[in-house]
């Protein structure tokens, strides 16, 4: 664990980088899904070096700022509803032995978050155009989107696993071994 001042500094730097990534969705619309994922990847440093509480605090700051200042509200909602996932993943990986149960919980959390995010966007914030982007699929748009999202979630999960490993076993020992 880092000293308190180092935790504050790391949290501030990661939060500002996450907000910057989220703001880039206004300049580059194709980052709607990639920017929230990249911002979530940045939380890995806070999780490993500062712990779950600091990581959740950084997530809350970025989620709150994203809700107010990010021009792409769909990207902001994706981060608000899934930006915390690296914390959940690391916690489950370290505190639950059954891999099958881990995957069931992870899929449940992902699907619940996605359904809540899109339900909120469509029915509360009146943004029905988020589901019409797929064109001629008609009434199957939601199902196709959810199935494609689950496939992407598997890739995201595997990428997180590898990035956690790289950060803990390669980057941190080589570059941050003297930081305490």
C-alpha positions as CSV (number, residue, x, y, z in Angstrom):
1,X,0.0,0.0,0.0
2,X,1.1,3.5,-0.7
3,X,1.3,6.4,1.8
4,X,-1.9,8.5,2.1
5,X,-0.4,11.4,0.1
6,X,0.7,9.0,-2.7
7,X,-2.8,7.5,-2.7
8,X,-4.4,10.9,-3.1
9,X,-2.0,11.8,-5.9
10,X,-2.5,8.5,-7.8
11,X,-6.3,8.8,-7.4
12,X,-6.3,12.3,-8.7
13,X,-4.1,11.5,-11.7
14,X,-6.2,8.4,-12.6
15,X,-9.5,10.3,-12.2
16,X,-8.3,13.1,-14.4
17,X,-7.1,10.7,-17.1
18,X,-10.4,8.8,-16.9
19,X,-12.4,12.1,-17.3
20,X,-10.1,13.1,-20.2
21,X,-10.8,9.8,-21.9
22,X,-14.5,10.2,-21.4
23,X,-14.4,13.8,-22.8
24,X,-12.7,12.5,-25.9
25,X,-16.0,10.9,-26.9
26,X,-17.2,14.4,-27.8
27,X,-14.4,14.7,-30.4
28,X,-14.3,11.1,-31.6
29,X,-17.8,9.5,-31.5
30,X,-16.5,6.1,-32.3
31,X,-15.1,6.0,-28.8
32,X,-18.5,5.6,-27.2
33,X,-17.8,2.0,-26.0
34,X,-14.0,2.1,-26.0
35,X,-13.5,5.2,-23.8
36,X,-15.4,3.8,-20.8
37,X,-13.5,0.5,-21.1
38,X,-10.2,2.3,-21.2
39,X,-11.2,4.4,-18.3
40,X,-12.1,1.3,-16.4
41,X,-8.7,-0.2,-17.2
42,X,-7.0,2.8,-15.6
43,X,-8.6,1.9,-12.3
44,X,-6.4,-1.1,-12.1
45,X,-3.5,1.0,-10.8
46,X,-5.7,2.4,-8.0
47,X,-7.1,-1.1,-7.1
48,X,-3.6,-2.6,-6.8
49,X,-1.8,0.3,-5.2
50,X,-4.5,1.8,-3.0
51,X,-7.2,-0.8,-2.5
52,X,-10.9,-1.2,-3.2
53,X,-12.1,1.8,-1.3
54,X,-9.9,4.3,-3.1
55,X,-10.8,2.6,-6.4
56,X,-14.5,3.0,-5.7
57,X,-13.9,6.6,-4.7
58,X,-12.1,7.4,-8.0
59,X,-14.8,5.6,-9.9
60,X,-17.5,7.7,-8.2
61,X,-15.7,10.9,-8.9
62,X,-15.3,10.0,-12.6
63,X,-18.9,8.7,-12.9
64,X,-20.2,11.9,-11.3
65,X,-18.1,14.2,-13.5
66,X,-18.9,12.1,-16.6
67,X,-22.7,12.5,-15.9
68,X,-22.3,16.3,-16.0
69,X,-19.5,17.1,-18.5
70,X,-19.2,14.3,-21.0
71,X,-21.0,15.2,-24.2
72,X,-21.7,11.6,-25.2
73,X,-24.3,10.6,-22.6
74,X,-24.4,7.0,-23.8
75,X,-20.6,6.7,-23.0
76,X,-21.2,8.4,-19.7
77,X,-24.0,5.9,-18.8
78,X,-21.9,3.0,-19.8
79,X,-19.1,4.2,-17.5
80,X,-21.6,4.9,-14.7
81,X,-23.0,1.4,-14.9
82,X,-19.9,-0.5,-15.7
83,X,-16.9,1.6,-14.6
84,X,-16.8,-0.2,-11.2
85,X,-16.4,-3.6,-12.8
86,X,-12.6,-4.0,-12.4
87,X,-13.1,-3.6,-8.6
88,X,-15.8,-6.3,-8.7
89,X,-13.6,-8.6,-10.9
90,X,-10.6,-8.3,-8.7
91,X,-12.6,-8.8,-5.5
92,X,-14.3,-12.0,-6.9
93,X,-11.0,-13.3,-8.3
94,X,-9.3,-13.0,-4.9
95,X,-12.2,-14.0,-2.6
96,X,-14.1,-16.7,-4.4
97,X,-12.6,-20.1,-5.2
98,X,-15.1,-21.4,-7.6
99,X,-14.4,-20.2,-11.2
100,X,-17.8,-21.2,-12.4
101,X,-19.5,-19.2,-9.7
102,X,-17.2,-16.3,-10.4
103,X,-18.3,-16.3,-14.1
104,X,-22.0,-16.6,-13.2
105,X,-21.8,-13.6,-10.9
106,X,-19.8,-11.6,-13.4
107,X,-22.3,-12.3,-16.2
108,X,-25.1,-11.5,-13.8
109,X,-23.5,-8.2,-12.8
110,X,-22.7,-7.3,-16.4
111,X,-26.2,-8.1,-17.8
112,X,-28.0,-6.4,-14.9
113,X,-25.8,-3.3,-15.4
114,X,-26.4,-3.1,-19.1
115,X,-30.1,-3.7,-18.8
116,X,-30.3,-1.0,-16.1
117,X,-28.2,1.5,-18.2
118,X,-30.2,1.0,-21.4
119,X,-33.5,0.9,-19.6
120,X,-32.6,4.3,-17.9
121,X,-31.5,5.8,-21.2
122,X,-34.5,4.7,-23.2
123,X,-37.4,5.0,-20.7
124,X,-36.2,7.7,-18.2
125,X,-34.0,10.0,-20.3
126,X,-36.0,9.4,-23.5
127,X,-33.1,8.4,-25.7
128,X,-34.7,5.8,-27.9
129,X,-32.2,6.4,-30.7
130,X,-29.6,4.4,-28.8
131,X,-31.4,1.2,-29.9
132,X,-32.2,2.3,-33.5
133,X,-28.5,2.5,-34.5
134,X,-28.7,-1.1,-35.6
135,X,-31.1,-0.4,-38.4
136,X,-33.3,-3.1,-39.9
137,X,-33.1,-5.6,-37.1
138,X,-36.3,-4.2,-35.7
139,X,-37.7,-5.7,-32.5
140,X,-34.6,-7.9,-32.1
141,X,-32.2,-5.0,-31.8
142,X,-32.2,-5.2,-28.0
143,X,-31.5,-9.0,-27.9
144,X,-28.8,-8.8,-30.6
145,X,-27.2,-5.9,-28.7
146,X,-27.2,-7.8,-25.4
147,X,-25.8,-11.0,-27.0
148,X,-23.1,-9.0,-28.8
149,X,-22.4,-7.2,-25.5
150,X,-21.9,-10.5,-23.7
151,X,-19.4,-11.6,-26.3
152,X,-17.5,-8.3,-25.9
153,X,-17.8,-8.7,-22.1
154,X,-15.8,-12.0,-22.4
155,X,-13.1,-10.2,-24.3
156,X,-13.1,-7.3,-21.8
157,X,-12.9,-9.8,-18.9
158,X,-9.9,-11.6,-20.4
159,X,-8.2,-8.3,-21.2
160,X,-8.7,-7.2,-17.6
161,X,-7.2,-10.4,-16.3
162,X,-4.1,-9.9,-18.5
163,X,-3.8,-6.2,-17.6
164,X,-4.1,-7.0,-13.9
165,X,-1.3,-9.6,-14.3
166,X,0.9,-7.3,-16.4
167,X,0.5,-4.4,-13.9
168,X,1.2,-6.6,-10.8
169,X,4.0,-8.8,-12.2
170,X,5.7,-6.7,-14.9
171,X,5.0,-3.0,-14.8
172,X,4.9,-2.5,-11.0
173,X,8.1,-4.4,-10.2
174,X,10.1,-2.9,-13.0
175,X,9.0,0.8,-12.8
176,X,7.4,1.3,-9.4
177,X,9.5,-0.9,-7.1
178,X,10.8,2.0,-5.1
179,X,7.4,3.8,-4.7
180,X,5.9,3.3,-1.3
